[in-house]
Amino acid sequence: MIKKRLSLILSIVMIAVLTVPYTVFGSDYTEHWAKETIQEWFDSERIKGYEDGSFKPENSVTRAEFMTMVNSAYEFTELAEINFSDADNDEWYYTEVQKAVEAGYIVGDNDETVRPADEITRQEVAAVITRLNGLEQNTDVSIFADKEDIAEWAVGYIGAVAEAGYMIGDDDKNFKPADDITRAEALVTLDRSMKDMVEYATINELSTEGAELEQLFNSEKTTYSAIAAAETTEVTIVADVTTNAAINFASNVADSSIDVTTATATEGGVVYTAKVDLSDSVDTIITMTVSEDGLEDRVYTITIKKEAIGESVGEELEQVNEEIINEAKTE
């Protein structure tokens, strides 16, 4: 999955319209189906119009122009070494291609070309959006009347963006995979996909003392289980977050309590240590709400269970004891 921090104010620049922002917008999109999204992006200064203030929503977009839009939106800046036969290093788009390759959403063709000047098709955009958002490919494209027109390599990508609702078909349920995407379609597709990429405040590292997490910590997974010995009464939770984040610990078990003993600043973060008195009667469920200015809260949950001898294990122990007794009798 591709992960990049999004700016609070996004700056999308379409190469075809690198002009001074026009304060009075044209009327070529006021009756267009995408007018609300276009106007929203104009108002937030994330796009610029042509010199006459128009947007030209039905114009096509080249592959290089679309890479530029994506790079600016997702703030990709790192450059990869590239050696495409049709991407000269003295062209305006060279660094944009480098950024796209480094970000992982452009891989080039088998003949070592990247076709920067070609118009980008709807199925090619589907592939880009799938990679950008880390979507799982979905080969079910039966909802589209023109499913037979989809290139074999693009089936999984189109199924993924359709399932996510980022790209849909027309009124006749045609996806039109080989059609060049229009400026309006490209803008709306990016708008839909980026609104789903909410950034959350997250824990960087999480560990427990006195109980063992059943799986390795992953900041994107929010539900965890831990096992403590039957006689354990207290477990320590250690959570490391970024400098500007904070954690609120809570338990939904009446006979359990939590005491945050330390919040120690470290290089690049804060380490919270919380002592948890475990419940004697039920599993102890701890919630950790992580907050940070400008980001959505994220809630992590750890269910701490006490290890107990199961019936099958008990039966095995009884059998062993019986064998020991029988052996003693025969000696």
N, C-alpha and C positions, 0 to 999 in steps of 0.2 A: 504494500500500500504506500502511496506517495504522501509524505507529510511535510508541509511548509506553513510557517506562521503567516496568517493573513493580516494585512494592515487594517486598522479600524476604518481608514478611508482608502478604498481601492482606486487605483489609477489605471484604467484600461485605455490604451492608445492604439487605434487602428492605423497601420502604416499608410493606408490609402487616404487618410484624412489628417495628416500631420500639419495642421494649420492653427492659426490663432483661434481660441474659442470664440464662437459667435454668440452674442448675447440675445439676439432675436432669432429664434429658431424658425426654420422653414416649415412649410405646411405639407411636405410630402409624406408625412407619416401620421397625420392627425386622424385619418380614417383607416389606418392600417391596423390589422389584428394585434400587432405587438406594440401599439402606441403607448400603453401604460408603462411597459418595461422600458421602452426607448426614452420616454419622458423622465422616468425615475433616474435613469443613468445620466441623462443630460443634467437634471437638477442637482445630482450629487457630483457632477463634474468628473464622472468616470469615463465619459466618451466626449469626443469633440465632433462637431459637424463640418461639412464642407464650407467653403468660403461664403456661400450664399445662405448658410444656416440649415441646409437640407441634410438628411441622413441617408437617403437612397437605400431604403430597407431591402429592396429586391436585388441589389447588386450582389455579385458573387464575392467570395473571399479566397485569396490564395493561401496555400499552405504556410508560406512564410508569414503572411499577415496574421493568420490564426495563431501561429506559434507566438508571435509578438503579443497578441491579446492575452494568451494564457500566461506567458512569462510575466507580464505586467500585473495581471490579476493575482497570481499566486506568489508574486515577488521572488521568482526564481532568478538567481544571480550567478550561481556557480557555473563554470564553463568546463565542457568536456573537450578532449582532443578528438577532432573529427577528420575524416578523410573521404568525404563524398566527392565523387567525380563531377557533380553538377553544383557544388557549393563553393564558389571561389572566395578566398579570404579577403578580397577587396570589395565584396558586395555588402550592401547595407544590412542584409539579413544574416550574415555569417555568425555573429555572436548570438543571435536569437536561436539559430539552429544548435549552436553549442549548448545553450541553456536548456533547450528542449531535450537534447540527448542526455545531458547530465541528470535532468529531472526524471528521465525514464519514460516519458510518454511518447517519444518519437524514436524509432529504431532504424529507420531507413529501409530500403528495398533490398532484395536479394542481389541485385546487380550493383550494389554499393552506391545507389543514388538516393536522394531525399526529395527531389522534385519541388523545390521551394517556389517556383513560379507557377506551378499548376494550381488550378482551383481545387479546393478541398471538398471532397464529397461528404454526404451525410453519413455514410458508413465509416469513413475515415475519422470523422468527428466523434462518432460513437466509440471508436477504439480509444481515442484520446481521453474522452470523459471517463470511460471505464477505468483506464489506468490512473488517471488523476485522483479519482475518488475511491480507488481500491475496491471496486465492485467485483463480485464473483460472476464469472461468465455464466450466461444462461442460454442454452441452445433452444429453448422453446420460443419460437417466433410465429407460432400458429395463428396469432391474432392478426397478422398482416396478410392482406389479400395478395400482395406481390412478394410473398416470402421466397418464391422460386428465383427471384431476381437478386437476392442477397448473395454476395460472394461467400464462398465456403469459409474463408478465414474470418469473415465479419459476423457470422451468425451469433456466436457467443457474446460479442460486444453489443450488438443490437438488442439481443434479448435482455442484456443487463441494464442498458439505459432505459429500455421500455418498461421493465419491471420497476425501476426506480422512479419512473415518471419524468425523466429528464428530456427524453425525445419521444414523440408520439407520431402516429400516422395522421393522414388527412381524413376528411369526412368519409372517404370511401375505404378507409382502413389500409391505405397504401403507405409504406414507409419511404418509398422512392430512394433506395440505398445508393444508387449510382448518380443521383442528381447532385449538382454543386449546391452546397449550402449557401443560403442567402445571408446577408449581413444581419437581418432581423432574426433569422433562425439561430445563427451563431450566438447572438447576444442573449436571446431568451434561453438557449441551452446552457450557456455559462451562468446565467442568473439563477436558473433552477438548481444547477449542481452546486454552486457556491453557497446558496442559502442552506444547504444540507450539511455543509462542512463547518458546523459550529465548533469553536474552540473551547475546550473545557479546562478548568483548573484541575491539575492532576497531581497525584503523589508520584515522586520520582522512584523511591525505593520503600519497601515495606517488609518488615520482618517481625517475628514473634519469639519471645523467650518463655519457655514453659509449655509451649504448644508448637506443633509442627504444621505449617501450611501444607495442604495436600497437593498444591501445584505451585510452580514458580510464579512470582508476582509479575504481572503485565499491566502497565498503567491504563490500558484500554479496557481491560476486563474489570468489572466492578464487584463481582460476587466471589467470595472465597470461603473455604472451609478449613478448619484447623482441628487437630486432635491433641488433647492433653491427657496425661495419665489420670487414672481414676481418683488418685489421692491429691491431685493438684488443685489448689484453691485460688492461686493468683497467676495471671499471665501478663507479661509485659509486651506492649505493642510499640514498635519503633517505626516512625514514619518520617521520611525526608521529603520536604517540598521546596519549591523555589522561594527565593527571598521575599517576594511580595504576596505569597499565599499563606493561608491560615487554615487550621483544621479544627472542627468542632466534633468532639467525641460524644457519643450517646449510647445508651443501652435500653432495649425495650423489655428487659427482664427485671422484674420488681426486686428480686433479692440479689441483684448484681450492682456493683458500683464501679465508677471509673474515676481515677485521679491522675490528672496530667501533672507529672512530677517535674519535667523540664521542657524547655523550648530553647534549644541551643543554636545560636547562629553559627553557620559554617560557611566556607567559601562557596558562594552561589546558592545558598539555601538555608533552611531551618530544620533542625531535627527535633521532632516531638517524641517524648517518651511518656506513655500512659500505663498506669498499673490498673489491671482489671481484676476485681474480685469475682470469681466465677459463681454461677448459681449452683446450688446443691441439688436442685430438683429438675431443672430443664436445661437444654442447650442455651448458652449465653450468646446473644446476637448483638454485635457491636456495629454501629454505623459511624462512619467518618465522613463528614461533609467538608469538602475542600473548596475554599472560596478565594478568588483573586479578582481585583478590579479589572473590568473590561472583559471578563470571561464568564462563561456559564459555570455554575457550581456543578461539581460532580460528587456523587455519594458512593462510597465504597462500603461493602458489608462483609464482616467476617463472622461466620457462625462457628463458635468454639464448642466442640463436643468432648465429653470425657470418655476415654477409652474404657470399655467394659468387656468382660469375657462373654462371648456369645454362647448360645446353647450348644452349638456343635463343638466348640472348644471345651466346654464344660463336660460334655459327654466323653470326649477324648481323654480328658484328665481322669474321669471316673474309671475309664477302661484301663488306663495305665496303672492307677492305684490298685485296681483289682488284680492285674497281672503281677504286681509286686507282692501283693498279699499271697497269691497262689504260689509264687516262687518260694516265698518264705516258708510256706507250709510243707513244701516238698523237700526242703533241705534238711 
